[in-house]
Amino acid sequence: MKFSQTSRNELGMPLVGFGTYQLSGEQAEVCVRDALLAGFRHIDSAEGYQNEEGTGRGIKAAGVAREELFITTKVFPGYKPWGSEEKSYRDTIETLKRQLRELQLEYVDLYLIHAPFSQLRLDQWSACMELKKSGLTKHIGVANYNENRIQEILDAGLDKPESNQIEFHPLCAQVEITGFMKQHSIAPVAYSSLSPLSSWRVEEGQGGEVLAETKKEAQGVISDIANKLGVTDAKLLLRWVVQHGYCVLTKSSKPERIRDNLDIFNFEIPESSMRLMDKLDQNQAIAWAANGLNPMEIAAPLK
Ligand SMILES: NC(=O)c1ccc[n+]([C@@H]2O[C@H](COP(=O)([O-])OP(=O)(O)OC[C@H]3O[C@@H](n4cnc5c(N)ncnc54)[C@H](OP(=O)(O)O)[C@@H]3O)[C@@H](O)[C@H]2O)c1
């Protein structure tokens, strides 16, 4: 078996990370602690999730040595249509300092710009470079950046993002951007890889009902393959990402699912089934649909 629970990518990031979106502060505290006690060593946080104090308490409560952990967080860049001020260079620096206080950490392992929403995104990126230089983050990257947005950074002569966090699952296989990232050695991290499931974001206000109809056909194929392999549909989807060479993030508020979602290293998806799952691609982004946008498509080119 090529991968194990202790495998890490080229940035030292464990292949399966625990996500914290849509957890309240209290839930984040309990679930992050439980995830770490279950064996997760990679946590994905964000300014925009508004639960970093809880996440910090959960990390502390688990008592795992800091050097074993890989902690990612993100700056929300600002987005005018939502009434959110765009962050300057200085704002970006100050934001990570505040997040570190909330997380009770001296540094994070990876700091990301959450989306390319702002016209100030090159200033924000320069601030990330400075934060890396000063040791407040070990690595820097972006999320929801397509080829053009990454190319802007390269064209400006700034450091290459080390990682790009994007939606990735059989209905949204992101063929162009993943090819580009491979060419430029930018580490891929997948989010919302469980979004093809009918159990994805089903609680009130979580938004999972949007696009629920478009997933139905794929769910049949996914269940058939999972049944043949004797695993749950969720494990199959997470394993599919890892076999594509990606790190994968997964969130649950339920202790049993938290444990299960890390348990994907004792089976392998045969090549023929991988290809059947690959064929489900519709280039259909789902994760942000309830917000009425696709973050990889809305950013205007820089003036
Ligand atoms: N950069 C970005 O723009 C971006 C966007 C989205 C997500 N992310 C990150 O990626 C993480 C993962 O994405 P996600 O939050 O969409 O999580 P996900 O793991 O893809 O899906 C979570 C949903 O699936 C359910 N679920 C979890 N495990 C399950 C299982 N074993 N069987 C059946 N249902 C299960 C959860 O319900 P319960 O909680 O009720 O178990 C929840 O509704 C986020 O938490 C966040 O850290 C980043």
The ligand as an SDF file (V2000), in Angstrom:
LIG
                    3D

 48 52  0  0  0  0  0  0  0  0999 V2000
  -10.8840   27.0690    0.8990 N   0  0  0  0  0  0  0  0  0  0  0  0
  -12.1990   27.0000    0.7640 C   0  0  0  0  0  0  0  0  0  0  0  0
  -12.8340   27.8150    0.0810 O   0  0  0  0  0  0  0  0  0  0  0  0
  -12.9420   25.8870    1.4500 C   0  0  0  0  0  0  0  0  0  0  0  0
  -14.2790   25.6270    1.1090 C   0  0  0  0  0  0  0  0  0  0  0  0
  -14.9260   24.5800    1.7400 C   0  0  0  0  0  0  0  0  0  0  0  0
  -14.2480   23.8100    2.6830 C   0  0  0  0  0  0  0  0  0  0  0  0
  -12.9640   24.0980    3.0210 N   0  0  0  0  0  0  0  0  0  0  0  0
  -12.2420   23.3270    4.0700 C   0  0  0  0  0  0  0  0  0  0  0  0
  -12.3590   21.9440    3.7710 O   0  0  0  0  0  0  0  0  0  0  0  0
  -13.0120   21.2790    4.8510 C   0  0  0  0  0  0  0  0  0  0  0  0
  -13.7970   20.1070    4.3090 C   0  0  0  0  0  0  0  0  0  0  0  0
  -14.8760   20.5470    3.4670 O   0  0  0  0  0  0  0  0  0  0  0  0
  -16.3830   20.4080    3.9750 P   0  0  0  0  0  0  0  0  0  0  0  0
  -16.5620   21.1610    5.2220 O   0  0  0  0  0  0  0  0  0  0  0  0
  -17.2480   20.6520    2.8160 O   0  0  0  0  0  0  0  0  0  0  0  0
  -16.3750   18.9010    4.4750 O   0  0  0  0  0  0  0  0  0  0  0  0
  -16.6670   17.4670    3.8670 P   0  0  0  0  0  0  0  0  0  0  0  0
  -15.8800   16.5670    4.7290 O   0  0  0  0  0  0  0  0  0  0  0  0
  -16.4550   17.4190    2.4030 O   0  0  0  0  0  0  0  0  0  0  0  0
  -18.2230   17.3050    4.1570 O   0  0  0  0  0  0  0  0  0  0  0  0
  -18.7500   17.5380    5.4330 C   0  0  0  0  0  0  0  0  0  0  0  0
  -20.2250   17.1850    5.4120 C   0  0  0  0  0  0  0  0  0  0  0  0
  -20.3810   15.7770    5.1840 O   0  0  0  0  0  0  0  0  0  0  0  0
  -20.9180   15.1320    6.3630 C   0  0  0  0  0  0  0  0  0  0  0  0
  -20.0630   13.9790    6.6330 N   0  0  0  0  0  0  0  0  0  0  0  0
  -18.8260   13.9750    7.1740 C   0  0  0  0  0  0  0  0  0  0  0  0
  -18.3400   12.7340    7.2680 N   0  0  0  0  0  0  0  0  0  0  0  0
  -19.2970   11.9100    6.7980 C   0  0  0  0  0  0  0  0  0  0  0  0
  -19.3860   10.4920    6.6780 C   0  0  0  0  0  0  0  0  0  0  0  0
  -18.3880    9.6930    7.0440 N   0  0  0  0  0  0  0  0  0  0  0  0
  -20.5230    9.9780    6.1580 N   0  0  0  0  0  0  0  0  0  0  0  0
  -21.5460   10.7820    5.7830 C   0  0  0  0  0  0  0  0  0  0  0  0
  -21.5330   12.1200    5.8790 N   0  0  0  0  0  0  0  0  0  0  0  0
  -20.3940   12.6970    6.3920 C   0  0  0  0  0  0  0  0  0  0  0  0
  -20.8240   16.1700    7.4690 C   0  0  0  0  0  0  0  0  0  0  0  0
  -21.9020   16.0540    8.3630 O   0  0  0  0  0  0  0  0  0  0  0  0
  -21.6620   16.0140    9.9650 P   0  0  0  0  0  0  0  0  0  0  0  0
  -20.8150   17.1830   10.3430 O   0  0  0  0  0  0  0  0  0  0  0  0
  -23.0630   16.0980   10.4800 O   0  0  0  0  0  0  0  0  0  0  0  0
  -20.9910   14.7000   10.2120 O   0  0  0  0  0  0  0  0  0  0  0  0
  -20.9070   17.4930    6.7050 C   0  0  0  0  0  0  0  0  0  0  0  0
  -22.2520   17.8200    6.4320 O   0  0  0  0  0  0  0  0  0  0  0  0
  -13.8340   22.3990    5.5190 C   0  0  0  0  0  0  0  0  0  0  0  0
  -14.2760   22.0670    6.8060 O   0  0  0  0  0  0  0  0  0  0  0  0
  -12.8350   23.5300    5.4610 C   0  0  0  0  0  0  0  0  0  0  0  0
  -11.8520   23.3650    6.4650 O   0  0  0  0  0  0  0  0  0  0  0  0
  -12.3020   25.1140    2.4010 C   0  0  0  0  0  0  0  0  0  0  0  0
  1  2  1  0
  2  3  2  0
  2  4  1  0
  4  5  1  0
  4 48  2  0
  5  6  2  0
  6  7  1  0
  7  8  2  0
  8  9  1  0
  8 48  1  0
  9 10  1  0
  9 46  1  0
 10 11  1  0
 11 12  1  0
 11 44  1  0
 12 13  1  0
 13 14  1  0
 14 15  2  0
 14 16  1  0
 14 17  1  0
 17 18  1  0
 18 19  2  0
 18 20  1  0
 18 21  1  0
 21 22  1  0
 22 23  1  0
 23 24  1  0
 23 42  1  0
 24 25  1  0
 25 26  1  0
 25 36  1  0
 26 27  1  0
 26 35  1  0
 27 28  2  0
 28 29  1  0
 29 30  1  0
 29 35  2  0
 30 31  1  0
 30 32  2  0
 32 33  1  0
 33 34  2  0
 34 35  1  0
 36 37  1  0
 36 42  1  0
 37 38  1  0
 38 39  2  0
 38 40  1  0
 38 41  1  0
 42 43  1  0
 44 45  1  0
 44 46  1  0
 46 47  1  0
M  CHG  2   8   1  16  -1
M  END
$$$$
